Amino acid sequence: MKKWAAICAFAAIAVGASFAASEYRLLKTIPVGGTGGWDYLAVDESRQRLFVSHETQVEVIDLESKIVSGKITNTPGVHGIAIASPEGRGFISNGQASTVTIFDLASLAVISQVPAGKKPDAIAYDPSTHRVFAMNGGSNSSTVIDAASGKFVGTIELGGGPEFAASDGAGSIFVNLEDESETLRIDTRTLAVRDRWHLAPCERPSSMAIDRAHHRLFIGCRSRVMAVVNTENGKVVATLKIGDHVDASAFDPGTSLIFNSTGEGTVDVFHEDSPDLYRAVERIATHTGSKTMALDLKTHQILVPSEESGKFQILLFGH
């Protein structure tokens, strides 16, 4: 992949009382250090911490001071981090070990390791059932864990390779099957697959974000489109062009902005005018390979990992 030579500018629109226009810009580069790859990021809103997967450990960054404040080690092949705030716990998927690490959100101390399916990747917390769902990319299944006790609840057979997942907070969790170009709706109480939706013209769905209030999924597809899906019936209501190799999406209910980060070195930003009407706002230039991202809902800033000149860092974008 190569960097785009220029940023594509789109007309700015009003996005709320505190934002006259989008126009995100680089505010700060947060040095992390070390080498090796990375995957998902997650924000603990209540403690203002950013958790960053980094090869065999999770880096913890204080979002107020913008410095690395801790590490969670022994997480080989780490992929994702799920935040279970009501239980005061975090959950890490370890792809090489095929386990889930449970840790204390306050102290960062490891509580236990739970066996998962083969190569767990994305991981999500469902607040309605207080359960955690690890998506096992190597066994086409999901391992379900009780967030409070840390005990194994069950395994869901998915019928395809899972990618990202999101909960609606009302008893359903949605997961992309990248190889099948489908999204599944799972009942988080019964652990049954309720619906299986084909996403054409979206192909190879990777990332996902959700607008719970308006029942919409925002799915980043490797066919260079974002698909907007109605969570009540599975209908694709809109598609919008994005960059190549998308791997993270985020939705900000405070501004109605949707973000899609891509390996090309871009973040494509859209505004939700209504549940069925969307328009491009801007394309933010990041770095080649910076395909993942996290959104801080408190500050409306986005955080993107990067490795430039062999140095691992986090790029902070905002207004």
C-alpha positions in Angstrom: 0.0 0.0 0.0 1.2 3.5 -0.6 0.2 6.8 0.9 -2.2 9.0 -0.9 -0.4 12.1 -2.2 -3.0 14.6 -0.9 -5.9 14.9 1.4 -9.3 14.9 -0.3 -11.2 17.9 1.0 -15.0 17.8 1.4 -17.4 20.5 2.4 -17.6 21.0 6.2 -20.9 20.8 7.9 -22.2 21.7 11.4 -22.0 18.7 13.7 -23.2 20.1 17.1 -23.1 23.0 19.4 -19.4 22.5 20.3 -18.2 21.9 16.7 -18.6 24.4 13.9 -17.0 21.9 11.4 -15.1 18.7 11.4 -11.6 19.6 10.3 -9.6 17.3 12.5 -5.9 18.0 12.8 -2.9 16.4 14.5 -2.7 17.8 18.0 0.0 15.6 19.5 2.2 12.6 19.0 2.4 10.4 22.0 5.7 8.3 22.1 5.2 4.7 23.2 8.5 3.0 22.3 9.3 -0.5 21.5 8.9 -2.4 18.2 6.5 -4.9 16.8 3.0 -4.8 15.4 -0.2 -3.6 16.9 -3.9 -4.2 16.5 -7.0 -2.8 18.3 -7.2 0.1 20.8 -9.8 0.7 23.5 -10.7 3.7 25.7 -11.7 3.4 29.3 -13.9 6.5 29.5 -14.3 6.6 33.3 -10.6 6.4 34.0 -9.5 8.3 30.8 -7.0 5.6 29.8 -6.2 4.2 26.4 -5.3 0.5 26.0 -3.2 -0.3 23.0 -2.4 -3.9 21.8 1.3 -4.1 21.1 2.7 -7.5 20.0 3.0 -9.4 23.3 1.7 -6.7 25.8 -0.9 -4.0 26.2 0.4 -0.4 26.6 -1.7 1.8 28.9 -1.7 5.5 28.2 -3.1 8.2 30.5 -5.2 10.4 28.3 -4.9 13.4 30.6 -1.1 13.5 30.8 -0.6 11.8 27.4 2.1 9.5 28.7 2.4 5.7 29.0 1.4 4.9 32.6 1.4 1.1 32.7 1.7 -2.2 30.8 -0.1 -5.5 30.9 2.4 -8.2 29.9 2.3 -11.8 28.9 -0.4 -11.3 26.3 1.1 -13.2 23.3 -0.4 -12.2 19.9 -2.7 -9.7 21.6 -5.5 -8.4 19.4 -8.3 -6.7 21.3 -9.3 -5.2 24.6 -12.9 -5.1 26.0 -13.8 -2.7 28.9 -16.4 -3.9 31.4 -16.8 -0.8 33.5 -19.6 -2.1 35.8 -17.4 -5.0 36.9 -14.2 -2.9 37.0 -12.5 -5.4 34.7 -10.8 -5.5 31.3 -10.5 -8.5 28.9 -7.7 -9.1 26.4 -7.8 -11.6 23.5 -4.4 -13.4 23.1 -4.3 -14.8 19.6 -1.1 -16.9 20.0 -2.0 -18.4 23.4 -5.8 -18.9 22.5 -6.7 -17.3 25.9 -8.4 -14.3 27.3 -6.6 -12.3 30.0 -8.8 -10.8 32.7 -7.4 -7.8 34.5 -8.4 -5.2 37.1 -9.2 -1.8 35.5 -8.0 0.2 38.5 -4.7 -1.5 39.3 -4.1 -3.2 35.9 -3.3 -6.4 37.9 -4.0 -9.7 36.0 -6.8 -11.6 37.7 -6.9 -14.8 35.6 -6.5 -16.4 32.2 -9.5 -18.1 30.5 -9.1 -20.6 27.7 -10.8 -19.5 24.4 -11.2 -21.0 21.0 -8.4 -20.9 18.4 -6.8 -17.5 17.8 -9.2 -15.1 19.5 -9.2 -11.7 17.8 -11.9 -9.1 18.3 -13.5 -9.0 21.8 -16.6 -7.1 22.9 -18.6 -6.5 26.2 -22.4 -6.7 26.3 -23.7 -4.5 29.1 -27.2 -6.1 29.0 -26.0 -9.5 30.1 -22.6 -8.5 31.6 -21.0 -11.0 29.3 -17.8 -10.8 27.2 -17.6 -12.3 23.6 -14.2 -13.3 22.2 -14.3 -13.9 18.5 -12.1 -16.9 17.6 -10.7 -16.4 14.1 -9.1 -19.8 14.0 -12.1 -21.9 15.0 -15.0 -19.8 13.5 -16.6 -19.5 17.0 -17.1 -17.1 19.9 -16.1 -17.9 23.5 -18.5 -16.3 26.0 -17.3 -15.3 29.5 -19.2 -13.9 32.5 -17.6 -10.6 33.2 -18.2 -10.6 37.0 -17.1 -14.1 37.8 -14.7 -14.6 34.9 -16.2 -18.0 34.3 -16.7 -19.7 30.9 -20.4 -19.5 29.8 -20.4 -21.2 26.4 -19.3 -21.4 22.8 -21.2 -20.1 19.8 -20.5 -21.7 16.4 -20.6 -18.9 13.8 -20.1 -20.7 10.4 -17.4 -18.4 9.2 -14.3 -16.4 10.3 -15.3 -13.6 12.7 -13.9 -10.1 12.6 -15.1 -7.1 14.6 -18.2 -7.2 16.9 -20.4 -4.6 18.6 -23.2 -4.8 21.2 -26.5 -2.8 21.0 -26.8 -2.9 24.8 -30.3 -4.4 24.5 -29.6 -8.1 24.1 -27.9 -8.5 20.7 -24.3 -8.5 19.6 -23.4 -8.2 16.0 -20.3 -9.8 14.4 -18.8 -9.6 10.9 -17.9 -12.8 9.0 -15.2 -11.5 6.7 -14.9 -14.6 4.5 -18.7 -14.9 4.1 -19.4 -11.1 3.6 -22.1 -11.4 6.3 -23.0 -9.9 9.6 -24.6 -12.1 12.3 -27.0 -11.0 15.0 -26.5 -13.1 18.2 -28.9 -13.2 21.2 -26.6 -12.5 24.1 -28.9 -14.3 26.5 -29.5 -17.6 24.7 -26.3 -17.5 22.7 -28.3 -18.3 19.5 -27.6 -16.8 16.1 -30.8 -15.0 15.4 -30.1 -13.6 12.0 -27.5 -13.9 9.2 -27.4 -11.0 6.8 -25.6 -10.7 3.5 -24.0 -7.3 3.0 -23.8 -6.8 -0.8 -22.3 -4.6 -2.2 -20.0 -4.8 0.8 -17.4 -7.5 0.5 -15.0 -8.7 3.3 -16.5 -6.8 6.2 -13.8 -6.0 8.8 -14.6 -3.1 11.1 -17.8 -2.2 12.9 -19.3 0.7 14.9 -22.9 1.1 16.1 -25.4 3.9 16.6 -27.6 2.4 19.3 -30.2 5.1 19.3 -31.0 4.9 15.6 -30.4 1.1 15.2 -27.6 1.5 12.6 -24.3 -0.4 12.1 -21.4 1.2 10.3 -19.4 -1.6 8.7 -16.0 -1.0 7.1 -15.5 -3.3 4.1 -12.3 -4.3 2.4 -14.0 -3.6 -0.9 -13.4 0.1 0.0 -16.9 1.0 1.1 -18.6 1.6 4.4 -22.0 -0.1 4.6 -24.7 1.3 6.8 -27.0 -1.5 8.1 -30.3 -1.4 9.8 -29.9 -3.5 13.0 -33.7 -4.3 13.0 -33.9 -6.0 9.6 -30.3 -6.3 8.2 -31.0 -4.0 5.3 -28.0 -2.1 3.8 -29.4 1.4 3.6 -26.3 3.2 2.3 -22.8 2.7 1.1 -20.0 5.2 1.0 -16.5 5.1 -0.4 -13.5 4.7 1.9 -9.8 4.0 1.6 -8.1 0.6 1.3 -7.6 -2.0 4.1 -10.0 -0.6 6.7 -9.6 -2.1 10.1 -11.5 0.1 12.6 -14.6 2.2 12.7 -16.1 4.5 15.4 -19.2 6.4 15.9 -19.5 9.6 18.0 -23.2 10.1 19.2 -22.3 13.6 20.4 -21.3 14.8 16.9 -23.0 12.2 14.7 -19.6 11.6 13.0 -18.5 8.2 11.8 -14.8 7.4 11.4 -13.1 4.7 9.3 -9.3 4.2 9.6 -7.4 2.5 6.8 -4.0 1.0 6.1 -3.6 3.5 3.2 -3.0 6.2 5.8 -6.4 7.8 6.0 -9.4 8.2 8.3 -12.6 8.8 6.3 -15.1 10.8 8.2 -18.9 10.9 7.5 -21.8 12.7 9.1 -25.1 11.0 9.9 -27.7 13.6 8.8 -30.5 11.0 9.5 -30.5 7.3 9.9 -30.7 6.8 6.1 -28.8 9.9 4.9 -25.0 10.3 5.2 -22.4 12.5 3.6 -18.6 12.8 3.5 -17.0 15.4 5.7 -13.3 15.0 5.3 -10.4 12.6 4.9 -7.7 12.8 7.6 -4.1 11.9 6.6 -2.4 9.6 9.0 0.5 7.2 8.2 0.7 4.2 5.9 -0.2 1.0 7.9 -2.1 2.9 10.6 -5.3 0.9 10.0 -6.7 0.9 13.6 -8.0 3.6 15.8 -9.9 4.5 19.0 -12.3 7.4 19.7 -12.4 9.2 23.0 -16.0 10.2 23.5 -15.2 12.6 26.3 -13.0 14.8 24.1 -14.2 13.8 20.7 -10.6 13.1 19.7 -9.3 10.1 17.8 -6.2 8.1 18.5 -4.3 6.3 15.7 -1.2 4.0 16.2 1.8 4.5 13.9 5.3 3.4 13.5 7.6 5.9 11.9 11.4 5.4 11.7 11.1 2.3 13.8 9.4 4.2 16.7 5.9 3.2 17.9 3.7 6.1 18.7 0.1 7.2 19.0 -1.2 10.1 16.8 -3.8 12.3 18.5 -6.3 14.1 16.3 -8.9 16.7 17.3 -9.9 20.3 16.9 
